Amino acid sequence: MKCILTESDGYFNYMGLPPGNYIIQPDKAQLKKLKLKPQQAAYDLHISTKREGDVIDDILFILERK
């Protein structure tokens, strides 16, 4: 499992991810520490094989107070 930190607005960038299927989710320990829960626990995504790479830009985790 790979952890990636986001910017203050939630933006993140991960370069060099090989094509394939992935599951993306907020860090459970951080959610517990902040007393938050996501409306949707995880997203399935697919990175396509393209010469110019692939961009996934429709991921939105909405977090709620427990």
FENKAQUI-V525310 format. One record per pair of residues at least 24 apart in sequence whose C-alpha atoms are under 8 Angstrom apart, sorted by the first residue. I is the first residue (numbers start at 1). J is the second residue. If there is no record, write none. Layout:
{{I;J} {I;J}}
This chain:
{{3;27} {17;47} {18;47} {19;46} {19;47} {19;48} {19;49} {20;46} {20;47} {20;48} {21;45} {21;46} {21;47} {22;46} {22;47} {26;61} {35;65} {35;66} {36;63} {36;64} {36;65} {36;66} {37;63} {37;64} {37;65} {37;66} {38;62} {38;63} {38;64} {39;63} {39;64}}
